[in-house]
Amino acid sequence: MCLAIPMQIKSIDGFTACCEAKGVERDINLFMMQDEQVNKGDFVLVHVGYAIQKISPQEAQTTWELYDQILEE
């Protein structure tokens, strides 16, 4: 099973973005998204350090709510 984490882009420098999720910041590689326009403030799904898909803020929130429910169980 693979798991992707929703993160918000805080800054971009070339193919590297500083992203944040639940207070944790990570440098994320944007190489796999080079054909899509991503900007500061966008939400992306991150898998093993790579942004793989742009998502809406609502999708990010829903995903985190589901993850939180799983962790509570």
PDB file of N, CA, C, O and CB in Angstrom:
ATOM      1  N   MET A   1       0.838  -1.177   0.000  1.00  0.00           N
ATOM      2  CA  MET A   1       0.000   0.000   0.000  1.00  0.00           C
ATOM      3  C   MET A   1       0.881   1.238   0.000  1.00  0.00           C
ATOM      4  O   MET A   1       1.862   1.313   0.740  1.00  0.00           O
ATOM      5  CB  MET A   1      -0.952  -0.001   1.208  1.00  0.00           C
ATOM      6  N   CYS A   2       0.531   2.192  -0.821  1.00  0.00           N
ATOM      7  CA  CYS A   2       1.253   3.462  -0.875  1.00  0.00           C
ATOM      8  C   CYS A   2       0.423   4.530  -0.187  1.00  0.00           C
ATOM      9  O   CYS A   2      -0.807   4.484  -0.203  1.00  0.00           O
ATOM     10  CB  CYS A   2       1.570   3.869  -2.342  1.00  0.00           C
ATOM     11  N   LEU A   3       1.096   5.474   0.406  1.00  0.00           N
ATOM     12  CA  LEU A   3       0.421   6.549   1.103  1.00  0.00           C
ATOM     13  C   LEU A   3       1.008   7.878   0.652  1.00  0.00           C
ATOM     14  O   LEU A   3       2.224   8.072   0.679  1.00  0.00           O
ATOM     15  CB  LEU A   3       0.543   6.381   2.633  1.00  0.00           C
ATOM     16  N   ALA A   4       0.137   8.789   0.238  1.00  0.00           N
ATOM     17  CA  ALA A   4       0.564  10.135  -0.146  1.00  0.00           C
ATOM     18  C   ALA A   4       0.035  11.112   0.889  1.00  0.00           C
ATOM     19  O   ALA A   4      -1.094  10.978   1.363  1.00  0.00           O
ATOM     20  CB  ALA A   4       0.063  10.510  -1.582  1.00  0.00           C
ATOM     21  N   ILE A   5       0.839  12.077   1.231  1.00  0.00           N
ATOM     22  CA  ILE A   5       0.509  13.053   2.269  1.00  0.00           C
ATOM     23  C   ILE A   5       0.201  14.405   1.630  1.00  0.00           C
ATOM     24  O   ILE A   5       1.001  14.900   0.837  1.00  0.00           O
ATOM     25  CB  ILE A   5       1.669  13.184   3.287  1.00  0.00           C
ATOM     26  N   PRO A   6      -0.936  15.010   1.957  1.00  0.00           N
ATOM     27  CA  PRO A   6      -1.214  16.355   1.451  1.00  0.00           C
ATOM     28  C   PRO A   6      -0.334  17.379   2.168  1.00  0.00           C
ATOM     29  O   PRO A   6      -0.248  17.392   3.396  1.00  0.00           O
ATOM     30  CB  PRO A   6      -2.712  16.709   1.632  1.00  0.00           C
ATOM     31  N   MET A   7       0.314  18.230   1.381  1.00  0.00           N
ATOM     32  CA  MET A   7       1.157  19.282   1.943  1.00  0.00           C
ATOM     33  C   MET A   7       0.915  20.580   1.177  1.00  0.00           C
ATOM     34  O   MET A   7       0.551  20.564   0.001  1.00  0.00           O
ATOM     35  CB  MET A   7       2.661  18.882   1.890  1.00  0.00           C
ATOM     36  N   GLN A   8       1.123  21.700   1.864  1.00  0.00           N
ATOM     37  CA  GLN A   8       0.969  23.009   1.230  1.00  0.00           C
ATOM     38  C   GLN A   8       2.336  23.590   0.907  1.00  0.00           C
ATOM     39  O   GLN A   8       3.251  23.567   1.731  1.00  0.00           O
ATOM     40  CB  GLN A   8       0.175  23.972   2.140  1.00  0.00           C
ATOM     41  N   ILE A   9       2.456  24.106  -0.300  1.00  0.00           N
ATOM     42  CA  ILE A   9       3.717  24.701  -0.737  1.00  0.00           C
ATOM     43  C   ILE A   9       3.908  26.062  -0.066  1.00  0.00           C
ATOM     44  O   ILE A   9       3.048  26.936  -0.162  1.00  0.00           O
ATOM     45  CB  ILE A   9       3.751  24.845  -2.281  1.00  0.00           C
ATOM     46  N   LYS A  10       5.039  26.229   0.610  1.00  0.00           N
ATOM     47  CA  LYS A  10       5.364  27.499   1.274  1.00  0.00           C
ATOM     48  C   LYS A  10       6.310  28.353   0.430  1.00  0.00           C
ATOM     49  O   LYS A  10       6.228  29.581   0.454  1.00  0.00           O
ATOM     50  CB  LYS A  10       5.992  27.232   2.646  1.00  0.00           C
ATOM     51  N   SER A  11       7.214  27.701  -0.319  1.00  0.00           N
ATOM     52  CA  SER A  11       8.126  28.422  -1.210  1.00  0.00           C
ATOM     53  C   SER A  11       8.637  27.451  -2.259  1.00  0.00           C
ATOM     54  O   SER A  11       8.631  26.235  -2.066  1.00  0.00           O
ATOM     55  CB  SER A  11       9.313  29.065  -0.417  1.00  0.00           C
ATOM     56  N   ILE A  12       9.087  28.027  -3.392  1.00  0.00           N
ATOM     57  CA  ILE A  12       9.591  27.209  -4.490  1.00  0.00           C
ATOM     58  C   ILE A  12      10.928  27.769  -4.954  1.00  0.00           C
ATOM     59  O   ILE A  12      11.088  28.979  -5.117  1.00  0.00           O
ATOM     60  CB  ILE A  12       8.576  27.161  -5.665  1.00  0.00           C
ATOM     61  N   ASP A  13      11.891  26.867  -5.163  1.00  0.00           N
ATOM     62  CA  ASP A  13      13.197  27.226  -5.707  1.00  0.00           C
ATOM     63  C   ASP A  13      13.555  26.176  -6.755  1.00  0.00           C
ATOM     64  O   ASP A  13      14.053  25.103  -6.415  1.00  0.00           O
ATOM     65  CB  ASP A  13      14.297  27.313  -4.576  1.00  0.00           C
ATOM     66  N   GLY A  14      13.305  26.479  -8.015  1.00  0.00           N
ATOM     67  CA  GLY A  14      13.545  25.515  -9.078  1.00  0.00           C
ATOM     68  C   GLY A  14      12.594  24.342  -8.964  1.00  0.00           C
ATOM     69  O   GLY A  14      11.376  24.518  -8.968  1.00  0.00           O
ATOM     70  N   PHE A  15      13.158  23.127  -8.861  1.00  0.00           N
ATOM     71  CA  PHE A  15      12.344  21.920  -8.710  1.00  0.00           C
ATOM     72  C   PHE A  15      12.209  21.489  -7.248  1.00  0.00           C
ATOM     73  O   PHE A  15      11.812  20.358  -6.969  1.00  0.00           O
ATOM     74  CB  PHE A  15      12.945  20.785  -9.525  1.00  0.00           C
ATOM     75  N   THR A  16      12.533  22.376  -6.327  1.00  0.00           N
ATOM     76  CA  THR A  16      12.406  22.073  -4.903  1.00  0.00           C
ATOM     77  C   THR A  16      11.412  23.028  -4.260  1.00  0.00           C
ATOM     78  O   THR A  16      11.483  24.243  -4.445  1.00  0.00           O
ATOM     79  CB  THR A  16      13.776  22.162  -4.195  1.00  0.00           C
ATOM     80  N   ALA A  17      10.489  22.454  -3.504  1.00  0.00           N
ATOM     81  CA  ALA A  17       9.505  23.273  -2.791  1.00  0.00           C
ATOM     82  C   ALA A  17       9.604  22.978  -1.301  1.00  0.00           C
ATOM     83  O   ALA A  17       9.738  21.823  -0.897  1.00  0.00           O
ATOM     84  CB  ALA A  17       8.058  23.001  -3.313  1.00  0.00           C
ATOM     85  N   CYS A  18       9.539  24.006  -0.501  1.00  0.00           N
ATOM     86  CA  CYS A  18       9.413  23.834   0.941  1.00  0.00           C
ATOM     87  C   CYS A  18       7.910  23.700   1.202  1.00  0.00           C
ATOM     88  O   CYS A  18       7.136  24.615   0.921  1.00  0.00           O
ATOM     89  CB  CYS A  18      10.068  25.053   1.760  1.00  0.00           C
ATOM     90  N   CYS A  19       7.512  22.544   1.743  1.00  0.00           N
ATOM     91  CA  CYS A  19       6.098  22.267   1.971  1.00  0.00           C
ATOM     92  C   CYS A  19       5.849  22.021   3.447  1.00  0.00           C
ATOM     93  O   CYS A  19       6.755  21.646   4.191  1.00  0.00           O
ATOM     94  CB  CYS A  19       5.634  21.060   1.139  1.00  0.00           C
ATOM     95  N   GLU A  20       4.593  22.239   3.862  1.00  0.00           N
ATOM     96  CA  GLU A  20       4.233  22.095   5.277  1.00  0.00           C
ATOM     97  C   GLU A  20       2.949  21.288   5.403  1.00  0.00           C
ATOM     98  O   GLU A  20       2.020  21.426   4.607  1.00  0.00           O
ATOM     99  CB  GLU A  20       4.068  23.481   5.951  1.00  0.00           C
ATOM    100  N   ALA A  21       2.926  20.438   6.432  1.00  0.00           N
ATOM    101  CA  ALA A  21       1.723  19.692   6.796  1.00  0.00           C
ATOM    102  C   ALA A  21       1.713  19.506   8.303  1.00  0.00           C
ATOM    103  O   ALA A  21       2.648  18.944   8.874  1.00  0.00           O
ATOM    104  CB  ALA A  21       1.660  18.313   6.061  1.00  0.00           C
ATOM    105  N   LYS A  22       0.668  19.974   8.936  1.00  0.00           N
ATOM    106  CA  LYS A  22       0.501  19.821  10.387  1.00  0.00           C
ATOM    107  C   LYS A  22       1.711  20.308  11.171  1.00  0.00           C
ATOM    108  O   LYS A  22       2.109  19.691  12.159  1.00  0.00           O
ATOM    109  CB  LYS A  22       0.234  18.371  10.728  1.00  0.00           C
ATOM    110  N   GLY A  23       2.295  21.419  10.727  1.00  0.00           N
ATOM    111  CA  GLY A  23       3.415  22.025  11.426  1.00  0.00           C
ATOM    112  C   GLY A  23       4.782  21.460  11.079  1.00  0.00           C
ATOM    113  O   GLY A  23       5.793  21.938  11.593  1.00  0.00           O
ATOM    114  N   VAL A  24       4.832  20.463  10.224  1.00  0.00           N
ATOM    115  CA  VAL A  24       6.098  19.845   9.824  1.00  0.00           C
ATOM    116  C   VAL A  24       6.450  20.326   8.419  1.00  0.00           C
ATOM    117  O   VAL A  24       5.627  20.244   7.508  1.00  0.00           O
ATOM    118  CB  VAL A  24       6.008  18.281   9.874  1.00  0.00           C
ATOM    119  N   GLU A  25       7.671  20.828   8.245  1.00  0.00           N
ATOM    120  CA  GLU A  25       8.130  21.289   6.935  1.00  0.00           C
ATOM    121  C   GLU A  25       9.135  20.310   6.352  1.00  0.00           C
ATOM    122  O   GLU A  25       9.967  19.747   7.063  1.00  0.00           O
ATOM    123  CB  GLU A  25       8.751  22.691   7.038  1.00  0.00           C
ATOM    124  N   ARG A  26       9.038  20.120   5.032  1.00  0.00           N
ATOM    125  CA  ARG A  26       9.963  19.247   4.307  1.00  0.00           C
ATOM    126  C   ARG A  26      10.270  19.875   2.953  1.00  0.00           C
ATOM    127  O   ARG A  26       9.438  20.580   2.381  1.00  0.00           O
ATOM    128  CB  ARG A  26       9.369  17.812   4.134  1.00  0.00           C
ATOM    129  N   ASP A  27      11.473  19.612   2.446  1.00  0.00           N
ATOM    130  CA  ASP A  27      11.812  19.977   1.076  1.00  0.00           C
ATOM    131  C   ASP A  27      11.309  18.860   0.172  1.00  0.00           C
ATOM    132  O   ASP A  27      11.637  17.692   0.378  1.00  0.00           O
ATOM    133  CB  ASP A  27      13.361  20.209   0.901  1.00  0.00           C
ATOM    134  N   ILE A  28      10.519  19.217  -0.821  1.00  0.00           N
ATOM    135  CA  ILE A  28       9.859  18.262  -1.705  1.00  0.00           C
ATOM    136  C   ILE A  28      10.309  18.504  -3.141  1.00  0.00           C
ATOM    137  O   ILE A  28      10.427  19.648  -3.579  1.00  0.00           O
ATOM    138  CB  ILE A  28       8.316  18.372  -1.589  1.00  0.00           C
ATOM    139  N   ASN A  29      10.558  17.424  -3.864  1.00  0.00           N
ATOM    140  CA  ASN A  29      10.970  17.510  -5.251  1.00  0.00           C
ATOM    141  C   ASN A  29       9.738  17.676  -6.144  1.00  0.00           C
ATOM    142  O   ASN A  29       8.771  16.923  -6.028  1.00  0.00           O
ATOM    143  CB  ASN A  29      11.780  16.258  -5.658  1.00  0.00           C
ATOM    144  N   LEU A  30       9.782  18.673  -7.039  1.00  0.00           N
ATOM    145  CA  LEU A  30       8.672  18.956  -7.952  1.00  0.00           C
ATOM    146  C   LEU A  30       8.893  18.406  -9.350  1.00  0.00           C
ATOM    147  O   LEU A  30       8.099  18.685 -10.249  1.00  0.00           O
ATOM    148  CB  LEU A  30       8.446  20.436  -8.034  1.00  0.00           C
ATOM    149  N   PHE A  31       9.957  17.627  -9.557  1.00  0.00           N
ATOM    150  CA  PHE A  31      10.318  17.174 -10.894  1.00  0.00           C
ATOM    151  C   PHE A  31       9.167  16.454 -11.602  1.00  0.00           C
ATOM    152  O   PHE A  31       8.973  16.642 -12.803  1.00  0.00           O
ATOM    153  CB  PHE A  31      11.520  16.260 -10.815  1.00  0.00           C
ATOM    154  N   MET A  32       8.412  15.644 -10.887  1.00  0.00           N
ATOM    155  CA  MET A  32       7.321  14.894 -11.500  1.00  0.00           C
ATOM    156  C   MET A  32       6.142  15.785 -11.885  1.00  0.00           C
ATOM    157  O   MET A  32       5.228  15.330 -12.574  1.00  0.00           O
ATOM    158  CB  MET A  32       6.851  13.809 -10.559  1.00  0.00           C
ATOM    159  N   MET A  33       6.148  17.040 -11.455  1.00  0.00           N
ATOM    160  CA  MET A  33       5.056  17.968 -11.753  1.00  0.00           C
ATOM    161  C   MET A  33       5.503  19.067 -12.713  1.00  0.00           C
ATOM    162  O   MET A  33       4.856  20.110 -12.804  1.00  0.00           O
ATOM    163  CB  MET A  33       4.522  18.589 -10.463  1.00  0.00           C
ATOM    164  N   GLN A  34       6.599  18.843 -13.424  1.00  0.00           N
ATOM    165  CA  GLN A  34       7.159  19.891 -14.262  1.00  0.00           C
ATOM    166  C   GLN A  34       6.237  20.338 -15.388  1.00  0.00           C
ATOM    167  O   GLN A  34       6.414  21.436 -15.917  1.00  0.00           O
ATOM    168  CB  GLN A  34       8.446  19.428 -14.837  1.00  0.00           C
ATOM    169  N   ASP A  35       5.259  19.522 -15.771  1.00  0.00           N
ATOM    170  CA  ASP A  35       4.318  19.905 -16.823  1.00  0.00           C
ATOM    171  C   ASP A  35       3.078  20.605 -16.282  1.00  0.00           C
ATOM    172  O   ASP A  35       2.198  20.990 -17.053  1.00  0.00           O
ATOM    173  CB  ASP A  35       3.903  18.688 -17.607  1.00  0.00           C
ATOM    174  N   GLU A  36       2.999  20.772 -14.966  1.00  0.00           N
ATOM    175  CA  GLU A  36       1.851  21.415 -14.338  1.00  0.00           C
ATOM    176  C   GLU A  36       2.310  22.657 -13.572  1.00  0.00           C
ATOM    177  O   GLU A  36       3.364  22.646 -12.935  1.00  0.00           O
ATOM    178  CB  GLU A  36       1.118  20.428 -13.392  1.00  0.00           C
ATOM    179  N   GLN A  37       1.533  23.701 -13.637  1.00  0.00           N
ATOM    180  CA  GLN A  37       1.851  24.942 -12.925  1.00  0.00           C
ATOM    181  C   GLN A  37       1.532  24.777 -11.443  1.00  0.00           C
ATOM    182  O   GLN A  37       0.382  24.537 -11.074  1.00  0.00           O
ATOM    183  CB  GLN A  37       1.064  26.145 -13.523  1.00  0.00           C
ATOM    184  N   VAL A  38       2.549  24.905 -10.597  1.00  0.00           N
ATOM    185  CA  VAL A  38       2.342  24.894  -9.151  1.00  0.00           C
ATOM    186  C   VAL A  38       2.894  26.188  -8.579  1.00  0.00           C
ATOM    187  O   VAL A  38       3.915  26.701  -9.038  1.00  0.00           O
ATOM    188  CB  VAL A  38       3.021  23.654  -8.487  1.00  0.00           C
ATOM    189  N   ASN A  39       2.209  26.706  -7.577  1.00  0.00           N
ATOM    190  CA  ASN A  39       2.564  27.995  -6.993  1.00  0.00           C
ATOM    191  C   ASN A  39       2.557  27.914  -5.475  1.00  0.00           C
ATOM    192  O   ASN A  39       2.009  26.981  -4.887  1.00  0.00           O
ATOM    193  CB  ASN A  39       1.601  29.087  -7.471  1.00  0.00           C
ATOM    194  N   LYS A  40       3.169  28.896  -4.862  1.00  0.00           N
ATOM    195  CA  LYS A  40       3.130  29.036  -3.407  1.00  0.00           C
ATOM    196  C   LYS A  40       1.664  29.052  -2.979  1.00  0.00           C
ATOM    197  O   LYS A  40       0.842  29.758  -3.565  1.00  0.00           O
ATOM    198  CB  LYS A  40       3.880  30.340  -2.932  1.00  0.00           C
ATOM    199  N   GLY A  41       1.350  28.268  -1.954  1.00  0.00           N
ATOM    200  CA  GLY A  41      -0.015  28.193  -1.443  1.00  0.00           C
ATOM    201  C   GLY A  41      -0.800  27.004  -1.971  1.00  0.00           C
ATOM    202  O   GLY A  41      -1.818  26.630  -1.390  1.00  0.00           O
ATOM    203  N   ASP A  42      -0.343  26.404  -3.065  1.00  0.00           N
ATOM    204  CA  ASP A  42      -1.025  25.223  -3.615  1.00  0.00           C
ATOM    205  C   ASP A  42      -0.829  24.029  -2.690  1.00  0.00           C
ATOM    206  O   ASP A  42       0.124  23.972  -1.912  1.00  0.00           O
ATOM    207  CB  ASP A  42      -0.499  24.894  -5.038  1.00  0.00           C
ATOM    208  N   PHE A  43      -1.752  23.078  -2.794  1.00  0.00           N
ATOM    209  CA  PHE A  43      -1.644  21.818  -2.075  1.00  0.00           C
ATOM    210  C   PHE A  43      -1.259  20.728  -3.057  1.00  0.00           C
ATOM    211  O   PHE A  43      -1.772  20.668  -4.175  1.00  0.00           O
ATOM    212  CB  PHE A  43      -2.967  21.468  -1.349  1.00  0.00           C
ATOM    213  N   VAL A  44      -0.349  19.869  -2.625  1.00  0.00           N
ATOM    214  CA  VAL A  44       0.092  18.750  -3.450  1.00  0.00           C
ATOM    215  C   VAL A  44       0.090  17.473  -2.605  1.00  0.00           C
ATOM    216  O   VAL A  44       0.226  17.515  -1.382  1.00  0.00           O
ATOM    217  CB  VAL A  44       1.509  19.021  -4.045  1.00  0.00           C
ATOM    218  N   LEU A  45      -0.068  16.343  -3.290  1.00  0.00           N
ATOM    219  CA  LEU A  45       0.111  15.052  -2.628  1.00  0.00           C
ATOM    220  C   LEU A  45       1.575  14.678  -2.746  1.00  0.00           C
ATOM    221  O   LEU A  45       2.155  14.757  -3.829  1.00  0.00           O
ATOM    222  CB  LEU A  45      -0.811  13.945  -3.251  1.00  0.00           C
ATOM    223  N   VAL A  46       2.179  14.267  -1.632  1.00  0.00           N
ATOM    224  CA  VAL A  46       3.602  13.959  -1.588  1.00  0.00           C
ATOM    225  C   VAL A  46       3.786  12.486  -1.255  1.00  0.00           C
ATOM    226  O   VAL A  46       3.212  11.972  -0.295  1.00  0.00           O
ATOM    227  CB  VAL A  46       4.334  14.851  -0.555  1.00  0.00           C
ATOM    228  N   HIS A  47       4.601  11.816  -2.069  1.00  0.00           N
ATOM    229  CA  HIS A  47       4.932  10.404  -1.849  1.00  0.00           C
ATOM    230  C   HIS A  47       6.446  10.253  -1.967  1.00  0.00           C
ATOM    231  O   HIS A  47       7.032  10.626  -2.984  1.00  0.00           O
ATOM    232  CB  HIS A  47       4.185   9.468  -2.877  1.00  0.00           C
ATOM    233  N   VAL A  48       7.069   9.715  -0.947  1.00  0.00           N
ATOM    234  CA  VAL A  48       8.521   9.507  -0.844  1.00  0.00           C
ATOM    235  C   VAL A  48       9.327  10.716  -1.317  1.00  0.00           C
ATOM    236  O   VAL A  48      10.316  10.572  -2.036  1.00  0.00           O
ATOM    237  CB  VAL A  48       8.925   8.285  -1.651  1.00  0.00           C
ATOM    238  N   GLY A  49       8.893  11.909  -0.904  1.00  0.00           N
ATOM    239  CA  GLY A  49       9.653  13.121  -1.179  1.00  0.00           C
ATOM    240  C   GLY A  49       9.349  13.805  -2.496  1.00  0.00           C
ATOM    241  O   GLY A  49       9.953  14.830  -2.811  1.00  0.00           O
ATOM    242  N   TYR A  50       8.421  13.257  -3.277  1.00  0.00           N
ATOM    243  CA  TYR A  50       8.057  13.836  -4.569  1.00  0.00           C
ATOM    244  C   TYR A  50       6.600  14.276  -4.570  1.00  0.00           C
ATOM    245  O   TYR A  50       5.725  13.542  -4.110  1.00  0.00           O
ATOM    246  CB  TYR A  50       8.307  12.830  -5.701  1.00  0.00           C
ATOM    247  N   ALA A  51       6.338  15.473  -5.084  1.00  0.00           N
ATOM    248  CA  ALA A  51       4.961  15.907  -5.315  1.00  0.00           C
ATOM    249  C   ALA A  51       4.456  15.149  -6.535  1.00  0.00           C
ATOM    250  O   ALA A  51       5.096  15.166  -7.586  1.00  0.00           O
ATOM    251  CB  ALA A  51       4.862  17.474  -5.521  1.00  0.00           C
ATOM    252  N   ILE A  52       3.309  14.482  -6.399  1.00  0.00           N
ATOM    253  CA  ILE A  52       2.810  13.660  -7.500  1.00  0.00           C
ATOM    254  C   ILE A  52       1.502  14.165  -8.088  1.00  0.00           C
ATOM    255  O   ILE A  52       1.120  13.756  -9.185  1.00  0.00           O
ATOM    256  CB  ILE A  52       2.628  12.253  -7.035  1.00  0.00           C
ATOM    257  N   GLN A  53       0.802  15.056  -7.367  1.00  0.00           N
ATOM    258  CA  GLN A  53      -0.473  15.547  -7.871  1.00  0.00           C
ATOM    259  C   GLN A  53      -0.879  16.798  -7.117  1.00  0.00           C
ATOM    260  O   GLN A  53      -0.691  16.895  -5.905  1.00  0.00           O
ATOM    261  CB  GLN A  53      -1.560  14.469  -7.752  1.00  0.00           C
ATOM    262  N   LYS A  54      -1.435  17.752  -7.843  1.00  0.00           N
ATOM    263  CA  LYS A  54      -1.984  18.958  -7.231  1.00  0.00           C
ATOM    264  C   LYS A  54      -3.419  18.650  -6.806  1.00  0.00           C
ATOM    265  O   LYS A  54      -4.161  18.003  -7.545  1.00  0.00           O
ATOM    266  CB  LYS A  54      -1.928  20.187  -8.220  1.00  0.00           C
ATOM    267  N   ILE A  55      -3.812  19.115  -5.610  1.00  0.00           N
ATOM    268  CA  ILE A  55      -5.166  18.886  -5.115  1.00  0.00           C
ATOM    269  C   ILE A  55      -5.727  20.196  -4.568  1.00  0.00           C
ATOM    270  O   ILE A  55      -4.996  21.160  -4.342  1.00  0.00           O
ATOM    271  CB  ILE A  55      -5.182  17.777  -4.020  1.00  0.00           C
ATOM    272  N   SER A  56      -7.022  20.204  -4.366  1.00  0.00           N
ATOM    273  CA  SER A  56      -7.683  21.396  -3.829  1.00  0.00           C
ATOM    274  C   SER A  56      -7.501  21.451  -2.309  1.00  0.00           C
ATOM    275  O   SER A  56      -7.210  20.435  -1.679  1.00  0.00           O
ATOM    276  CB  SER A  56      -9.196  21.401  -4.197  1.00  0.00           C
ATOM    277  N   PRO A  57      -7.670  22.629  -1.732  1.00  0.00           N
ATOM    278  CA  PRO A  57      -7.601  22.733  -0.265  1.00  0.00           C
ATOM    279  C   PRO A  57      -8.648  21.845   0.418  1.00  0.00           C
ATOM    280  O   PRO A  57      -8.391  21.300   1.492  1.00  0.00           O
ATOM    281  CB  PRO A  57      -7.797  24.195   0.170  1.00  0.00           C
ATOM    282  N   GLN A  58      -9.815  21.699  -0.196  1.00  0.00           N
ATOM    283  CA  GLN A  58     -10.866  20.857   0.371  1.00  0.00           C
ATOM    284  C   GLN A  58     -10.455  19.382   0.367  1.00  0.00           C
ATOM    285  O   GLN A  58     -10.710  18.661   1.333  1.00  0.00           O
ATOM    286  CB  GLN A  58     -12.176  21.042  -0.410  1.00  0.00           C
ATOM    287  N   GLU A  59      -9.815  18.933  -0.724  1.00  0.00           N
ATOM    288  CA  GLU A  59      -9.329  17.551  -0.779  1.00  0.00           C
ATOM    289  C   GLU A  59      -8.252  17.304   0.272  1.00  0.00           C
ATOM    290  O   GLU A  59      -8.223  16.245   0.899  1.00  0.00           O
ATOM    291  CB  GLU A  59      -8.780  17.231  -2.178  1.00  0.00           C
ATOM    292  N   ALA A  60      -7.373  18.275   0.466  1.00  0.00           N
ATOM    293  CA  ALA A  60      -6.325  18.144   1.487  1.00  0.00           C
ATOM    294  C   ALA A  60      -6.950  18.026   2.873  1.00  0.00           C
ATOM    295  O   ALA A  60      -6.542  17.179   3.667  1.00  0.00           O
ATOM    296  CB  ALA A  60      -5.358  19.352   1.437  1.00  0.00           C
ATOM    297  N   GLN A  61      -7.936  18.869   3.168  1.00  0.00           N
ATOM    298  CA  GLN A  61      -8.598  18.846   4.471  1.00  0.00           C
ATOM    299  C   GLN A  61      -9.320  17.518   4.696  1.00  0.00           C
ATOM    300  O   GLN A  61      -9.218  16.929   5.772  1.00  0.00           O
ATOM    301  CB  GLN A  61      -9.591  20.012   4.587  1.00  0.00           C
ATOM    302  N   THR A  62     -10.041  17.050   3.692  1.00  0.00           N
ATOM    303  CA  THR A  62     -10.759  15.777   3.804  1.00  0.00           C
ATOM    304  C   THR A  62      -9.787  14.628   4.039  1.00  0.00           C
ATOM    305  O   THR A  62     -10.047  13.752   4.864  1.00  0.00           O
ATOM    306  CB  THR A  62     -11.594  15.513   2.539  1.00  0.00           C
ATOM    307  N   THR A  63      -8.677  14.627   3.323  1.00  0.00           N
ATOM    308  CA  THR A  63      -7.675  13.574   3.486  1.00  0.00           C
ATOM    309  C   THR A  63      -7.118  13.574   4.902  1.00  0.00           C
ATOM    310  O   THR A  63      -6.992  12.515   5.517  1.00  0.00           O
ATOM    311  CB  THR A  63      -6.537  13.751   2.471  1.00  0.00           C
ATOM    312  N   TRP A  64      -6.780  14.765   5.434  1.00  0.00           N
ATOM    313  CA  TRP A  64      -6.250  14.821   6.797  1.00  0.00           C
ATOM    314  C   TRP A  64      -7.286  14.384   7.824  1.00  0.00           C
ATOM    315  O   TRP A  64      -6.935  13.764   8.828  1.00  0.00           O
ATOM    316  CB  TRP A  64      -5.770  16.229   7.116  1.00  0.00           C
ATOM    317  N   GLU A  65      -8.558  14.699   7.586  1.00  0.00           N
ATOM    318  CA  GLU A  65      -9.612  14.243   8.505  1.00  0.00           C
ATOM    319  C   GLU A  65      -9.680  12.719   8.523  1.00  0.00           C
ATOM    320  O   GLU A  65      -9.834  12.116   9.585  1.00  0.00           O
ATOM    321  CB  GLU A  65     -10.986  14.833   8.100  1.00  0.00           C
ATOM    322  N   LEU A  66      -9.564  12.093   7.347  1.00  0.00           N
ATOM    323  CA  LEU A  66      -9.571  10.633   7.282  1.00  0.00           C
ATOM    324  C   LEU A  66      -8.345  10.039   7.975  1.00  0.00           C
ATOM    325  O   LEU A  66      -8.470   9.069   8.723  1.00  0.00           O
ATOM    326  CB  LEU A  66      -9.626  10.168   5.826  1.00  0.00           C
ATOM    327  N   TYR A  67      -7.166  10.609   7.735  1.00  0.00           N
ATOM    328  CA  TYR A  67      -5.955  10.129   8.405  1.00  0.00           C
ATOM    329  C   TYR A  67      -6.075  10.260   9.915  1.00  0.00           C
ATOM    330  O   TYR A  67      -5.669   9.359  10.648  1.00  0.00           O
ATOM    331  CB  TYR A  67      -4.729  10.898   7.910  1.00  0.00           C
ATOM    332  N   ASP A  68      -6.630  11.375  10.391  1.00  0.00           N
ATOM    333  CA  ASP A  68      -6.809  11.577  11.825  1.00  0.00           C
ATOM    334  C   ASP A  68      -7.741  10.526  12.420  1.00  0.00           C
ATOM    335  O   ASP A  68      -7.500  10.027  13.519  1.00  0.00           O
ATOM    336  CB  ASP A  68      -7.356  12.978  12.097  1.00  0.00           C
ATOM    337  N   GLN A  69      -8.822  10.187  11.681  1.00  0.00           N
ATOM    338  CA  GLN A  69      -9.738   9.150  12.149  1.00  0.00           C
ATOM    339  C   GLN A  69      -9.030   7.800  12.249  1.00  0.00           C
ATOM    340  O   GLN A  69      -9.233   7.068  13.217  1.00  0.00           O
ATOM    341  CB  GLN A  69     -10.949   9.043  11.213  1.00  0.00           C
ATOM    342  N   ILE A  70      -8.214   7.470  11.274  1.00  0.00           N
ATOM    343  CA  ILE A  70      -7.474   6.214  11.285  1.00  0.00           C
ATOM    344  C   ILE A  70      -6.532   6.168  12.483  1.00  0.00           C
ATOM    345  O   ILE A  70      -6.421   5.136  13.145  1.00  0.00           O
ATOM    346  CB  ILE A  70      -6.686   6.035   9.974  1.00  0.00           C
ATOM    347  N   LEU A  71      -5.854   7.277  12.764  1.00  0.00           N
ATOM    348  CA  LEU A  71      -4.917   7.315  13.882  1.00  0.00           C
ATOM    349  C   LEU A  71      -5.621   7.202  15.237  1.00  0.00           C
ATOM    350  O   LEU A  71      -5.033   6.706  16.198  1.00  0.00           O
ATOM    351  CB  LEU A  71      -4.108   8.596  13.830  1.00  0.00           C
ATOM    352  N   GLU A  72      -6.871   7.657  15.320  1.00  0.00           N
ATOM    353  CA  GLU A  72      -7.613   7.571  16.567  1.00  0.00           C
ATOM    354  C   GLU A  72      -8.059   6.136  16.875  1.00  0.00           C
ATOM    355  O   GLU A  72      -8.250   5.777  18.037  1.00  0.00           O
ATOM    356  CB  GLU A  72      -8.820   8.487  16.510  1.00  0.00           C
ATOM    357  N   GLU A  73      -8.220   5.338  15.849  1.00  0.00           N
ATOM    358  CA  GLU A  73      -8.722   3.958  16.004  1.00  0.00           C
ATOM    359  C   GLU A  73      -7.709   3.076  16.676  1.00  0.00           C
ATOM    360  O   GLU A  73      -7.965   1.890  16.885  1.00  0.00           O
ATOM    361  CB  GLU A  73      -9.094   3.364  14.655  1.00  0.00           C
TER     362      GLU A  73
END
